[in-house]
Amino acid sequence: MIMRPGQQLLLPANPFFIWFTLLGALLINMALNMGLWGRAAWVPDLLAVVLVFWSVHQPRRVGVGVAFAFGLALDVQQGALLGQHALAYTVLGYFAVFMHRRLLWFAVPTQAVQLFPLFLGVHLLELMVRMASGGTFPGGLFFLAPFLEALLWPVASVLLLVPQRRAPNPDDNRPL
């Protein structure tokens, strides 16, 4: 793959680190759902941000199947309609893999702008499933969550790429 000018060459991603971050995001989501705010509509879905990140950066390791499994786990934990988050995360994983090559050509803030419609669409899909099953509209703060997820994208990009960055020790005998 041709790299952007100024883009740093990264080390291969460690599969244990990928799974550790996905499980950590699932646990944080579970803690947020049980915590102070309960299932507030405005709380960002950290698992969705981490799933999109790894689907964009490692599409062969994290894709639609992994997103479906984590969606089912979140459905069971929340006591939600079984398949609600699984469907949303599957769509999220599909579109993240679909646009990963184009997305990586842009700077991280521009990536966040391009991912906002994806996050918004997934939240609207979850809302439609919830409303079709007899749920109520969570209110106007519902539209704050995708915006916060897009704002979290640069933070996630920096934190999740830290183990892959090469140490900046130049060597005259090493071409890379």
N, C-alpha and C positions, 0 to 999 in steps of 0.2 A: 504494500500500500504506500502511496506517495504521501509524505508528511508535509504539513504546513510549514512554512519558514518559521524558525524559532521554536518549533514544538520539540519538547524534550523526548528523547527515546526512553521508553519505559521497560522495566523488567517484566517478565511474565507474571501474571497474577497467580497467587497461591490459592489453590482450591479450598484449603482449610480456612483461609481468611475470607473468601467469598461466602462460605457457609456460615462462618462465625458472624459476619456482619448481617446476613439475612436472618439468622436466628436471634441475634441481638435486637434487630429492628422489630421482629415479631414480639419479643418479650417487652420491648418498650411500648409498642402499641397496646399490648395486653395490660400493662401497668397504667397507661394513660386512660384506658377504658374503665379500669376499676378505680382510678384515683379520684382526685379532687373534682374534676369536671365531669366525671361520668362519661357518657357517650355524647359529648357536646358536638354540635354540627360543625363548628368552626375549627376544631382541632385537626391539624394536618396529619395525614396518613404517612408516617415515616417508613412503613414497610413498602408502600407504593413507590416512594422516592428511591429506596435502595433497590427494589426490584427493577425499576426503570434504569437506574445507573448500571447495574450488572447486565441487564439485557442489552444495553447500548454498548458497553465496553467488552463484554464476554458473551456474545450471543450464542455461542456453541455450548456453553456451560449452563447458562441461565436463560430460559426461554418460557414458552407457553406452559409446558408441563410443570415446571417449578412454580410458576405464578399460580397455576390452578391448585397445586397442593397447599401452598401458603394461604390461598384464599379460603380453601376448605377449613384449614386450621383456625383461621380468624372467624369464620362462620360458626364453628363449634364453640369457640371461646365466648363469643358475643351472644350466642343464643339467637342469632339472626336467622332469617330464612335460608335454609341450606342451599348453597349455590349462589347466593347474592354476591358475596365478595369474590367467590371463585370465578364467576362470570366476568366481573369487573376486572379482576387481576389478569385473567386470560386475555381479554381485549387489550389491556394495558401492555402486557408482555408482547402480544402480537405486533401492535403498532410501534413499540419501542424497537423490536428487532427489525421491523419493516423500514424504519427511518434511521437506523444506527449509522449507516455509512455517510449519509448526508449530514447528519447531526454532528459528527465528529470533525467536520471541516470548519465549524464555526467556533468562535470563542465561547467560553463558559457562560457569560451573561446572555449572549444571543441564544445559546442552547436553552436557557431557562425560559426565554420569551417564546421559543418554538415549542417547548414542552407544556406551557400553560394550557393551550387548547386540549392537549391530550389529557392532562389532569382534570380539566373541567368536564370533558366528555365522559370520563370514567365516573366522576361524581354524579353527573346527570343520569348515567346508566343505572348506578346504584339507587338513585332517587326514584327512577321510573319503576324499577323492580319492587322497591319498598312500597311505593304508592299503589302499584297494581295488586299487591298482596294485602291491602287494607291499612297501610300505615298512614301517618299524618305528615304533612309538610313540616320540616324542621325549622323553618324561618329563614329570614334574609341572611343571617350569618353563615348559612350553608355555603354561600358563594365565596366566603373568605378562605376556606380550606384549600382549594386549588391554587389560590394566589399565594398562600403561605408555603405550599409545596414547591411552587416555582421559585420562591425566594430561598428555599432551603437547597435548591439544586447546586448553586455554587459552593455552599458549605459542604455538601455531600461529595462533590467532585474533588475538593481539596483533601478532605479527610480520608476518603476511600482510595485515593491514588497515592497516598503517602508511602505505603510499603513498596510501591512499584517504581518510585523515582530513584534514579541512579545517583550515587554520590558524586558531587562535582569535583573529582580529582583528575585533572588533565594529565595525560601521559603521552609523551612524544612518540612512543613506540606503538600505541594503541590507536587504531583509526576511529573507533566509535567512542 
